Every structure is written in C-alpha cells, then in structure tokens.
C-alpha cells in the first residue's frame, strides 16, 4: 500500500545548513549493577489465538467483531464476512446496531456479530467458571467451549452469564444475535476464573484504578525481565497510525493488536498507551516503545508527555522509530514506506546508495528530538535507540550518521540463524542433532555481528564524547523452516533441552562481547512447526517451567544466576575490517594515466581476504573522464594492503576538478568498514586556472562543465 508523505512542519531540530549536527549529551548508563548484561522480553501481539493470559478480562483480547449472516427461514448462519454488510460500531468498538435485509430468494436475513476467545490453542488456557457481563438490551449467546450455567441481572443492573468452560482447540465463542438500537448491548467483560486467591469479577479497569488489569500469572512470568519491548503490542510493523485520534485508547472495548483485524474492524493499531504504561509500572520494568512510522509530530509529543507523566519515578524509557526499516519481508510496512519517501522529489538529490538509510535516520531523529524536548531536564530517564541491521554494520552506521548522533544506544538483533549453505544441505531426513550442531556453530556468526557493532559503538562513543551502549532489540534462535521438509526438525530442535544450553552459551558470549542489554524475542506463541519458526519462550501461560528451556535461559540472564554458573567465555576475536582510501591525480592533456587506490585491512587476517569493487560516477563520468572498472581486490593472508588502479583520461577542457568513487562490497573473510567502504578519486584539472570544487566527506558537489 502506498503511504502519503508524513507531514512535517518547520526545520528539523539540530539541522545546520541542511545537515544534521552531531549531538553530545551526558552519558546514559544502562549496565546492571552486577556489571553484566541485563535481559528483557518482547511481547507477542494481543490476539485471541495467543496462549498469553494477558488480561483478567478475556474479552480485552477477543477477536475483532465478525459480521455473520443469519437466515431466518433456514436458521443457517454464515461466518463468511462477504455474506453480511459491515457492522456498525461506535467510537469504543461496541456494536451499535444490526442490519436486516432480504436475500436474492426473498428470505429474511439478520446480521449478527460474533467474536472468539482463546481460539486454536489446543485447550491451552484456563478452564473453570468465567463470568460475562454487559450493558444494554438484546440477546447474547455463548458457545464452543463455553456452556451457560446461570444468567440474570447484577445488583447494579448489568446483564450476566456464568460460563462453565472446558478448554479445547475451539475456544470460546460469543455472538450478539439481537440488539436494541436505542439501548444496544455494549461494555462487555468476560472475566477469567479466580487465580491464586484473587477474584476478578467486577474489575473494570480504567487509568488510575487501584488494581491491575493484567492476569497474575502473566505478570508473574514476566516479572524477571528488566525491559519490556512493546513492538508487537503496538502493532508496529503494520501500524496505520498518523494522528493521535487514530490510536486505540483505554476505553476501547478491546485492547488487541492483531494485524489486519476483520472487515468490520480493520484498523486495530495496538494496545493503548495507558495499558502499556500500567504494565511497565506493575512489573517495575523499563518500557521500550516504537514510534509508528507515519505518526505526526503531535502524536509523538503527546505520547512522550503521557509516558513522562505516568511512568513511575526511577523508570527509564527506550524509544525507537518504526521497526527493521531494512526488512522488506511480508508485513514490514515501514521499509516500503521509507522506499516511497526516497522517491519523492524533495529527496531526488540523495545518493541512491544511502538514500534509504538517510531518510530512515532522518525520520528517527525527528521523533527522538521530540522525546528529548519532552524529557528536557530528565534525560537520564530517556534512552534513544538507533536500530540497525545486525548482519550489515555499514547500514547501521549510515542510519546513525543520518541521525547525527542523536541516540544513546545502537540496537541490533543478533539471531542464531542457519546459513544458506546449511539450508541447501537439509532435507526431510535432517535430524535434530544436526540442526542443533549447526546452531551451536552459528553462534559464532552472531558474535561476529556483535563484535562489529561493539566496535561501531566505541567509535561513536569517542566521536560524541559520551557512552553509547550496544543493545539487542531482539535475539535468540531463529530457525525458520519456510515450509521446507525440514521444518519439523527445526521446531523440535528449538524446543530441545540442548537448545537451552546453546542459548545459555550464546547469552554468556553476548555479555562477554560487550552487549549491555538483551531483549529476547518473544514471550509467548502457539506451539507447532510454522514456516516463520518458533520464537515462543512459553507455549502455554501455565506451562511447566521444567519444559521451558529457552525461557529459563533468558530468566537466568535476567536474574543474574547465569553469570555465576560457569566461567564467562572470552570475547570472540574481531573480524578484520576492509576499507579503501581516497586518491588524487592530475589528469594530463591526452592519453591515459593511472589513479591508484589503496585497500587496507584493520589487522592481518589468518585467511586471504577478497572484496568486490566497482567505480561509480560522480561529477566525473565513466567513458568521458575515466575508464569504468570493476573487479575483486585480493589481500593475501597475513598482509594488510592491496591496490586498485583506474585509468583516467586526459583532455584540454577548462573545467573544475572532478570526482568519482570506488565502492567496496561482498567481502569474504573480512567485514566492510562502516565508515570507509567508499573511496573518492579527485581528477585535478591542469588545463587552465584551477576552479576549486567543493568536496565534502560524503561526496562532491555538482557543477557545470565549461
């Protein structure tokens, strides 16, 4: 879907002469008191098919309303949304009226509104007596796993139904069969059975209430974690939020965050801010929020003000713009939105090699500057996140450059994931043992990404004169079978006790490599093999913890017990960094001359290093000013330098000095420098009085040939 350009007014804070200034503030330290890495958790979207018992009121996580068509002549009911008109909903998401019509055969049709709770969980939710209550006049029925055992009116005039629930894969269904337009049924609650001596019936939460709206077991199993990332609950990847009025508020009948909704309720846009702040306060945890990629400045400012004023004292807030702007996979809409912005006329002058990252960094800077303004005088409570691409630290640095240093942490997702070569060797006969052995091997790759970014954070810390932290916004095993025959082996390996041991080793090594905070992905999820993998640390809210091997590993990092269990491993050695220098050459009046660029390694490597290179036009154009070139630079093992030569054409034209560049890419046995993977060549004109051309660190300015 094409997105309209995000409206912005006024100059960008921190901009000087069209370029972002580099910001320096006081350090914002995030290390645990023990000096080891702290641990947090990403939360799953709130949907009816999630095994999380998020709320004491199960209706808050129910499916958006589904329009049904009831045939009064045949008594048949269709759940196909195409068979009924869209439902009429009020501002809070309650059904305000039900339609009637006549079908093509003259039969009377009535609209109904249905919803589901705990669907598709193979019975993995709490059984017992649930209590449903609602206001208004109409007919409401319950089914599937729910059997009505009592109905009536409460002392304060609300309808109620007591439900005996026997969990199965069907879950609980609820249908509004009739409603009075003048007094529609509304304000539904479906309270879960008592738990741990606590009785939930009658608890209708609003901001400022003295009780928590969250289920005690949900809170208990989140309690070990220091940071809670709300990316999923905010529906960040598919958010349609542009203005404050688009958000879900605390008075909506639901607080779900499932992508797509239903035809009658298509825009969900995540859990309300009030609930998220309440959860952080209940857990005494630091929240991590993601700003919607299309949200305007007023949304960002209003959001920040609420957090500043309602998050309990002493808590920090992590703030990130969008999520994974490098990821063009299905459902990641921010990356495509950024690509659309790059094509706008006002961005036509951006270098196409970096334009995507410049726009993303610029948007992130804009939002985070608003947060900085709101938290003026309280900046120790604010951690501004520059999120990058774990596998490509060059991209991370381009985003950081575009943000002008207006960040406090660099965040990556150093997942343990199979290589393409490993996938090519897998089949239906692939064993769990082989998958686990490869996963253990692949920890080294994750650690290489971390080492590369740790070096980048040190560079930025030196540059800014303050500490920049390295954090993981996500991480853990990432065994996505993608529908391949080995998908079941991936699922079994992910849940094998030995994967818990691999995770513990992985977490210790992240800590040793300089990771300050690790936020695992993710807390809960359905059981069973799926193309996208199994990220859940718990498949049931009440899962026996003896079987929750990955959950236990992350808890051990969170509570500190992991660090004393065994000797912390030494950091992995850094991969050599390959860079290229700039070059200059006087062009001459005829023939060819050779311009020499030097490729360098940060340290000699034990294996030969190769890196592809290609020339790129600037104000100097291939074929006219120089000979186009491409090839492979080779640096032997134990050495640190090699050269690239490009032929420059002489002429007798009076002109300014001209530039072109050489770009390095696709290295083997080395990584690209995050700051020096492009070398600029300057052709000095010697035909007349020299006309000086401006040359900046990011390239040459354009000029007219004379």
C-alpha positions in Angstrom: 0.0 0.0 0.0 1.3 3.4 -0.9 1.6 5.7 2.1 1.1 9.5 1.9 4.2 11.6 2.8 4.4 12.2 6.5 3.6 15.8 7.0 6.3 17.8 8.8 6.4 21.4 9.6 9.4 23.6 10.5 13.1 22.9 10.3 14.4 19.7 11.7 15.8 20.2 15.2 19.6 20.0 15.2 19.9 20.9 11.5 22.6 23.3 10.3 22.7 24.4 6.7 20.7 21.4 5.7 22.9 18.9 7.5 22.4 17.3 10.9 24.7 18.5 13.6 26.4 15.9 15.9 24.8 16.0 19.3 26.6 15.5 22.6 24.8 14.9 25.9 25.7 13.4 29.3 26.2 9.6 29.3 23.1 7.5 30.0 24.4 4.2 31.5 22.3 1.1 31.3 24.5 -1.7 32.7 23.2 -3.8 35.5 24.6 -3.2 39.0 26.5 -6.5 38.6 28.3 -5.2 35.6 26.8 -7.9 33.4 24.2 -7.7 30.6 20.6 -7.2 31.6 17.8 -9.0 29.9 14.3 -8.1 28.7 11.5 -9.5 26.7 9.5 -8.7 23.6 5.7 -9.3 23.9 3.6 -11.0 21.4 0.6 -9.3 19.7 -2.5 -9.5 21.8 -4.8 -11.8 19.7 -7.4 -14.4 20.6 -5.1 -17.2 19.4 -2.2 -16.2 21.7 -1.6 -18.5 24.7 -0.8 -15.4 26.8 -3.4 -14.8 29.6 -2.8 -11.1 29.2 -5.9 -9.7 30.9 -8.1 -10.9 33.7 -10.9 -9.8 31.4 -10.5 -12.2 28.4 -12.8 -10.1 26.2 -10.0 -7.5 26.0 -8.0 -9.9 23.9 -11.0 -11.2 21.9 -11.1 -11.2 18.1 -12.4 -8.0 16.3 -16.1 -8.3 15.5 -17.0 -10.7 12.7 -20.2 -10.0 10.8 -22.5 -13.0 10.4 -25.5 -13.6 8.2 -28.4 -15.4 9.8 -31.2 -16.8 7.5 -34.5 -16.5 9.4 -36.1 -19.0 7.1 -33.5 -21.8 7.2 -31.8 -20.9 10.5 -28.5 -21.2 8.8 -25.7 -18.9 9.9 -22.8 -17.9 7.7 -19.5 -16.7 9.2 -18.3 -15.6 5.7 -17.9 -11.8 6.1 -18.8 -11.4 2.4 -22.4 -12.6 3.1 -23.2 -9.8 5.5 -22.8 -6.0 5.5 -20.2 -4.4 7.6 -21.1 -4.0 11.2 -22.0 -0.5 12.7 -19.6 0.2 15.5 -19.4 3.1 17.9 -16.3 5.0 19.0 -15.3 2.4 21.6 -15.7 -0.5 19.3 -19.1 -1.7 20.5 -21.8 -2.8 18.0 -24.4 0.0 17.8 -26.9 -1.7 15.5 -27.5 -4.9 13.5 -28.8 -4.8 9.9 -31.7 -6.7 8.3 -32.2 -7.4 4.6 -33.8 -9.7 2.1 -31.6 -12.1 0.1 -31.9 -12.9 -3.6 -34.5 -15.6 -2.9 -36.7 -13.3 -0.8 -35.7 -14.8 2.5 -35.3 -12.5 5.6 -31.7 -12.1 6.7 -30.4 -10.8 10.0 -27.0 -9.6 10.8 -25.2 -10.9 13.9 -21.9 -10.0 15.5 -19.5 -12.7 16.6 -16.2 -12.9 18.4 -13.8 -15.6 19.7 -11.5 -16.0 22.7 -8.7 -18.5 23.2 -9.1 -19.9 19.7 -6.8 -22.6 18.3 -4.8 -23.2 21.4 -5.4 -27.0 21.7 -7.0 -26.3 25.1 -4.0 -24.3 26.4 -6.0 -21.9 28.5 -7.7 -21.8 31.9 -10.8 -23.9 32.5 -13.4 -23.3 35.1 -16.2 -20.7 35.6 -16.0 -17.5 33.6 -18.3 -14.5 34.3 -19.6 -12.4 31.4 -21.3 -9.1 32.0 -22.6 -6.4 29.6 -25.0 -3.4 29.5 -27.9 -2.8 27.2 -30.9 -4.7 25.7 -30.6 -7.6 23.4 -29.7 -11.3 23.0 -26.1 -12.6 23.6 -25.2 -16.2 23.3 -22.1 -18.2 24.1 -20.8 -21.5 22.7 -17.9 -23.8 21.6 -16.0 -24.5 24.9 -18.5 -22.4 27.0 -21.7 -23.7 28.4 -24.0 -21.2 30.1 -24.9 -22.3 33.7 -26.6 -19.2 35.0 -27.9 -15.9 33.7 -29.6 -12.8 35.2 -29.1 -9.2 36.2 -26.5 -7.9 38.7 -27.4 -5.6 41.6 -26.2 -2.6 39.5 -28.4 -3.5 36.5 -25.9 -5.3 34.3 -26.7 -8.5 32.3 -24.6 -11.5 33.3 -23.9 -15.1 32.2 -21.8 -17.6 34.2 -20.0 -19.9 31.8 -18.6 -23.4 32.5 -15.6 -23.6 30.2 -13.9 -26.8 29.3 -10.9 -25.9 27.1 -10.4 -27.4 23.7 -9.0 -26.1 20.4 -12.3 -24.4 19.7 -12.1 -21.7 22.3 -15.0 -19.6 23.5 -17.5 -18.0 21.1 -19.8 -15.1 21.8 -22.5 -13.8 19.4 -24.7 -10.8 19.6 -27.9 -12.1 18.0 -30.1 -9.1 18.7 -29.6 -5.6 20.0 -31.9 -2.6 20.6 -30.7 0.4 18.6 -31.9 2.7 21.4 -30.1 0.7 24.1 -27.5 -1.6 22.3 -25.7 -4.3 24.2 -22.3 -3.0 25.0 -19.4 -2.8 27.5 -18.6 -6.5 27.5 -16.4 -8.1 30.1 -15.6 -11.9 30.3 -13.6 -12.4 33.5 -11.4 -15.4 33.8 -11.7 -17.9 36.8 -10.2 -16.9 40.1 -6.5 -17.4 40.4 -4.2 -17.6 43.4 -7.0 -16.4 45.7 -7.8 -13.4 43.6 -11.3 -12.7 42.4 -11.6 -10.7 39.2 -15.3 -10.2 38.7 -16.4 -6.6 38.7 -12.9 -5.2 38.0 -13.5 -2.8 35.1 -10.1 -1.2 34.7 -9.6 2.5 33.9 -6.4 4.6 34.3 -5.9 5.4 37.9 -7.6 2.2 39.2 -6.0 0.6 42.3 -5.9 -2.9 40.8 -4.1 -4.3 37.8 -6.0 -5.3 34.6 -3.3 -8.0 33.9 -3.6 -11.6 34.8 -1.4 -12.6 37.9 0.3 -15.5 36.0 1.1 -13.2 33.1 2.7 -10.7 35.5 4.5 -13.5 37.4 6.2 -14.9 34.3 7.2 -11.5 33.0 8.5 -10.4 36.4 12.1 -11.4 36.0 12.7 -9.1 33.0 14.2 -5.7 33.3 12.9 -4.3 30.0 9.6 -4.9 28.1 9.6 -4.1 24.4 6.1 -3.3 23.2 6.8 -3.5 19.4 4.3 -6.4 18.9 1.6 -5.0 21.2 1.8 -1.6 19.4 1.3 -3.4 16.1 4.3 -1.5 14.9 5.0 -3.4 11.6 1.6 -2.7 10.2 0.5 0.4 12.0 -1.8 2.8 10.3 -1.5 5.5 12.9 -1.0 9.0 11.6 -2.6 11.2 14.3 -3.5 10.9 17.9 -7.1 10.2 17.0 -6.1 7.0 15.2 -4.8 5.3 18.3 -6.7 2.9 20.5 -7.5 4.4 23.9 -8.1 2.9 27.3 -11.8 2.9 26.9 -12.0 0.8 23.8 -13.9 -2.4 24.3 -10.8 -4.4 23.2 -7.0 -4.0 23.6 -5.9 -6.4 20.9 -3.1 -5.8 18.5 -3.5 -8.4 15.7 -2.5 -7.3 12.3 -5.4 -6.8 9.8 -8.4 -7.0 12.1 -11.6 -8.1 10.4 -13.6 -6.4 7.5 -15.9 -4.8 10.1 -13.0 -3.7 12.3 -9.9 -3.5 10.0 -7.8 -1.0 11.9 -6.6 -2.3 15.3 -3.4 -0.3 15.9 -2.3 -2.0 19.0 -2.8 -1.8 22.8 -3.5 1.6 24.3 -0.6 3.6 25.8 -2.4 3.7 29.1 -2.4 -0.1 29.4 1.2 -0.4 28.3 2.4 2.1 30.9 0.4 0.4 33.5 2.0 -2.9 32.6 5.5 -1.4 32.9 4.6 0.1 36.3 3.1 -3.2 37.5 6.3 -5.0 36.6 8.7 -2.3 37.8 10.2 -2.7 34.3 11.5 -0.2 31.8 9.3 0.1 28.7 10.6 0.1 25.1 8.2 1.8 22.7 8.3 2.0 18.9 7.0 5.2 17.2 4.7 4.4 14.3 6.4 5.2 11.0 3.6 7.5 9.7 2.7 9.2 13.0 2.8 13.0 13.0 4.7 15.2 15.4 1.7 15.8 17.7 1.2 12.1 18.1 4.9 11.6 19.1 4.8 14.6 21.5 1.5 13.6 23.2 2.8 10.0 23.6 6.0 11.2 25.1 4.2 13.5 27.5 2.0 10.8 28.8 4.9 8.5 29.4 6.9 11.2 31.2 4.0 12.0 33.5 2.7 8.5 34.2 5.6 6.1 34.1 6.7 5.5 37.7 9.7 7.5 39.0 13.0 5.8 38.5 12.0 4.0 35.4 13.7 4.6 32.0 12.0 4.5 28.7 13.6 3.2 25.5 12.3 4.8 22.3 12.8 3.5 18.7 11.4 4.7 15.4 9.5 2.0 13.5 11.0 -1.5 13.3 13.5 -3.0 11.0 13.4 -0.5 8.2 15.9 -2.7 6.3 13.4 -5.7 6.3 11.3 -5.9 3.1 9.6 -9.1 4.2 5.9 -9.6 4.3 4.2 -7.4 6.9 7.1 -5.0 7.4 5.4 -1.9 6.1 7.9 0.8 7.4 10.6 -0.3 5.0 8.4 0.1 2.0 7.2 3.5 3.3 10.8 4.7 3.6 11.4 3.5 0.0 8.3 5.5 -1.1 9.7 8.6 0.6 13.1 8.2 -1.2 11.2 8.6 -4.5 9.7 11.9 -3.5 11.0 15.0 -5.4 12.5 16.6 -2.3 14.8 13.5 -1.9 15.9 13.4 -5.5 19.3 14.7 -4.6 20.2 12.0 -2.2 22.9 9.5 -3.1 20.9 6.4 -4.2 23.4 4.1 -2.4 22.5 5.6 1.0 19.2 7.4 0.4 17.0 4.7 2.2 19.2 4.9 5.3 19.4 8.7 5.2 15.6 9.0 5.1 15.1 6.4 7.9 17.7 8.1 10.1 16.2 11.5 9.4 12.7 10.3 10.5 14.1 8.6 13.6 16.0 11.8 14.5 12.8 13.8 14.1 10.8 11.7 16.6 13.6 11.3 19.1 14.3 15.0 19.1 10.7 15.5 20.2 11.2 13.0 23.0 14.4 14.8 24.1 12.4 18.0 24.2 9.6 16.5 26.3 12.2 14.9 28.7 14.2 18.1 29.0 15.7 18.1 32.5 15.0 14.3 32.8 17.3 13.0 30.0 18.6 10.3 32.3 15.2 8.6 32.0 15.3 8.5 28.2 17.3 6.0 26.0 17.1 7.0 22.4 17.7 3.9 20.2 19.4 3.8 16.8 18.3 0.5 15.4 20.4 -1.2 12.7 20.9 -4.3 10.7 22.9 -6.9 12.7 24.5 -8.6 9.6 25.4 -5.3 7.9 27.0 -2.8 10.3 27.6 -0.4 7.3 23.8 0.1 7.2 23.7 0.7 10.9 26.3 3.3 10.6 24.5 5.1 7.7 21.4 5.3 9.9 23.4 6.6 12.8 25.1 9.2 10.6 21.7 10.4 9.4 20.6 10.7 13.0 23.5 13.0 13.7 24.4 11.3 16.9 21.0 11.9 18.5 20.9 8.5 20.1 22.1 6.8 23.3 22.2 3.1 22.2 22.8 1.2 19.0 20.4 -1.8 18.7 20.7 -4.9 16.6 19.1 -8.4 16.5 21.9 -11.0 16.6 19.8 -14.0 15.9 21.2 -17.6 15.7 20.1 -18.5 12.2 21.0 -21.1 9.6 23.3 -20.2 6.7 22.1 -20.6 3.1 24.7 -23.4 2.7 23.3 -25.3 5.7 19.8 -24.9 4.4 20.9 -26.3 1.0 22.0 -29.5 2.7 18.9 -30.0 4.8 16.0 -32.4 3.8 13.1 -34.3 5.3 15.7 -36.6 6.7 17.6 -33.9 8.6 18.0 -34.8 12.3 17.5 -32.6 15.3 21.1 -33.4 16.2 22.4 -31.9 13.0 20.2 -28.7 13.4 21.5 -28.3 17.0 25.1 -28.8 15.9 24.7 -26.1 13.2 23.0 -23.8 15.7 25.9 -24.1 18.0 28.3 -23.3 15.2 26.2 -20.3 14.1 26.6 -18.6 17.4 30.0 -17.6 16.2 28.3 -15.6 13.3 26.0 -13.9 15.8 29.0 -13.0 17.9 30.8 -11.6 14.8 27.9 -9.3 14.2 28.0 -8.2 17.8 31.8 -7.6 17.7 31.4 -5.5 14.6 28.8 -3.3 16.2 30.7 -3.1 19.5 33.5 -1.5 17.6 31.0 0.8 16.0 29.6 1.9 19.4 33.1 2.5 20.6 33.8 4.7 17.5 30.6 6.7 18.2 31.3 7.0 21.9 34.7 8.5 21.0 33.2 10.8 18.4 30.4 12.0 20.6 32.3 12.2 23.9 29.8 10.2 25.8 29.0 6.5 26.2 26.9 4.8 23.5 25.6 1.4 24.6 25.2 -1.7 22.5 21.8 -3.4 23.0 19.9 -6.2 21.3 16.3 -5.3 20.4 15.6 -8.9 19.6 17.6 -12.2 19.6 17.6 -15.9 20.2 17.2 -19.0 17.9 15.7 -18.1 14.5 15.0 -21.4 12.8 12.5 -20.5 10.2 11.7 -23.6 8.0 9.9 -21.5 5.4 7.7 -24.5 4.6 10.6 -26.8 3.7 10.6 -30.5 4.5 13.0 -29.9 7.5 10.5 -27.6 9.2 9.6 -30.2 11.8 13.2 -30.8 12.7 13.6 -27.0 13.2 10.7 -26.9 15.6 11.9 -30.0 17.5 15.4 -28.5 17.8 14.1 -25.2 19.0 12.3 -26.9 21.9 15.0 -29.5 22.7 16.7 -29.2 26.1 20.0 -28.8 24.4 18.8 -25.6 22.7 18.5 -24.2 26.2 22.2 -25.0 26.7 23.1 -23.3 23.4 21.1 -20.3 24.5 22.9 -20.0 27.8 26.3 -20.2 26.0 25.0 -17.6 23.5 23.9 -15.2 26.2 27.2 -15.6 28.1 29.1 -14.8 24.9 26.9 -11.7 24.2 27.7 -10.5 27.7 31.4 -11.1 27.1 31.3 -9.3 23.8 30.0 -6.1 25.3 26.3 -6.3 24.9 24.6 -4.2 27.6 21.0 -5.3 27.2 19.5 -8.3 25.5 15.7 -8.2 24.8 14.6 -11.7 23.7 12.0 -12.4 21.0 9.5 -13.4 22.2 7.5 -14.2 25.4 4.6 -16.4 24.1 3.4 -18.1 21.0 1.4 -21.1 19.7 3.1 -24.5 19.7 3.7 -26.3 16.5 6.0 -26.0 13.5 5.4 -23.0 11.3 7.2 -21.5 8.2 8.4 -18.5 10.2 9.8 -20.5 13.0 9.0 -20.8 16.7 10.1 -17.9 18.8 8.0 -18.5 21.9 9.6 -18.9 25.2 6.3 -20.2 26.6 3.7 -22.2 24.6 1.2 -22.1 27.4 0.8 -19.5 30.1 0.8 -22.3 32.7 3.5 -24.3 31.0 5.6 -26.4 33.4 8.8 -24.5 33.6 10.9 -27.7 33.6 10.0 -27.9 29.9 10.6 -24.2 29.1 14.3 -24.5 28.3 14.7 -21.2 26.4 12.6 -19.2 28.9 14.7 -20.5 31.7 17.9 -19.4 29.9 16.7 -15.9 29.4 15.4 -15.7 33.0 18.9 -16.8 34.2 20.4 -13.9 32.4 17.7 -11.6 33.8 18.1 -12.6 37.4 21.9 -12.9 37.2 22.2 -16.6 38.0 23.7 -17.3 34.5 26.8 -15.3 35.2 27.9 -17.4 38.2 27.1 -20.8 36.7 30.3 -21.2 34.6 33.3 -19.2 33.6 32.2 -16.4 31.2 33.9 -17.1 27.8 36.4 -14.8 26.3 35.1 -12.4 23.6 35.2 -13.7 20.1 38.1 -12.3 18.0 37.2 -9.4 15.8 37.0 -9.9 12.0 39.4 -7.7 10.0 37.8 -4.6 8.6 38.5 -3.7 5.0 38.5 -0.1 3.9 39.6 2.0 0.9 41.4 5.3 0.9 40.9 8.4 -1.3 43.1 9.2 -4.3 44.0 12.2 -6.5 45.6 12.5 -9.9 46.4 15.4 -12.3 44.6 14.4 -15.5 47.1 15.4 -18.2 46.1 16.7 -21.6 45.9 13.4 -23.5 46.1 9.7 -23.2 45.5 7.6 -20.0 47.0 8.0 -16.6 46.5 5.6 -13.7 44.9 6.6 -10.4 45.8 4.3 -7.5 43.5 3.5 -4.6 44.8 1.5 -1.6 42.6 -1.1 0.1 43.5 -1.8 3.7 42.7 -4.3 6.5 42.5 -3.1 10.1 44.7 -6.1 11.0 46.2 -9.0 9.1 43.9 -12.0 8.8 44.6 -15.7 9.0 42.9 -16.3 5.7 43.1 -14.5 2.3 40.6 -11.6 2.0 38.7 -10.7 -1.1 36.2 -7.9 -1.7 34.4 -6.8 -4.8 34.7 -3.3 -6.1 33.2 -1.1 -8.8 33.5 2.5 -10.0 30.6 4.9 -9.5 30.1 8.2 -11.5 30.3 11.5 -9.7 31.0 14.7 -11.5 33.5 12.7 -13.4 31.7 10.3 -15.8 32.9 6.9 -17.0 33.8 6.8 -20.7 34.5 10.5 -20.8 36.7 11.2 -17.8 37.8 7.8 -16.7 37.5 4.1 -17.7 34.7 2.3 -16.0 36.1 -0.5 -13.8 35.0 -3.4 -11.6 36.7 -6.4 -10.1 38.0 -8.2 -7.0 40.6 -6.8 -4.6 42.7 -9.6 -3.0 44.7 -9.3 0.1 46.8 -12.4 1.0 46.7 -13.9 4.4 49.0 -12.1 6.9 49.1 -8.9 4.8 47.1 -5.7 5.1 47.2 -3.9 1.8 46.5 -4.2 -1.9 45.8 -1.6 -4.7 43.2 -0.9 -7.3 44.1 1.1 -10.4 41.7 3.1 -12.5 42.6 4.7 -15.9 41.9 8.5 -16.1 41.5 10.2 -19.5 43.4 13.4 -20.2 41.8 16.3 -22.1 42.3 20.0 -22.9 39.0 21.3 -21.5 38.9 24.1 -18.9 36.9 22.7 -16.1 36.7 22.3 -12.3 38.3 19.4 -10.6 36.1 16.3 -10.9 35.4 13.3 -8.7 34.2 9.7 -9.0 34.3 6.9 -6.4 35.1 3.2 -5.9 32.6 1.2 -3.7 33.6 -2.0 -1.9 31.0 -4.8 -1.4 30.7 -8.5 -0.8 33.8 -9.2 1.3 35.0 -12.7 2.3 36.9 -13.3 5.5 36.6 -9.6 6.4 33.9 -7.1 7.0 33.3 -3.8 5.3 34.3 -0.7 7.2 31.2 1.1 8.4 32.8 4.5 7.6 35.3 3.9 4.8 33.9 1.4 2.3 33.8 4.1 -0.5 37.0 5.8 -1.8 36.7 9.1 -3.7 39.0 9.9 -6.5 39.7 13.5 -7.5 40.8 14.3 -11.0 42.7 17.6 -10.9 42.3 19.8 -14.0 45.6 21.2 -15.3 44.3 22.9 -18.5 43.8 26.4 -17.0 43.5 28.3 -13.8 42.1 25.9 -11.3 38.4 26.1 -10.4 38.0 24.7 -7.0 35.2 22.3 -6.5 33.7 21.7 -3.1 34.4 18.3 -1.7 32.8 17.0 1.5 33.2 13.8 3.4 30.1 12.4 1.7 31.0 13.3 -1.9 31.4 16.1 -4.3 29.0 18.9 -5.2 27.6 19.1 -8.7 28.9 21.7 -11.2 28.7 22.6 -14.8 31.3 21.7 -17.4 32.8 24.6 -19.2 
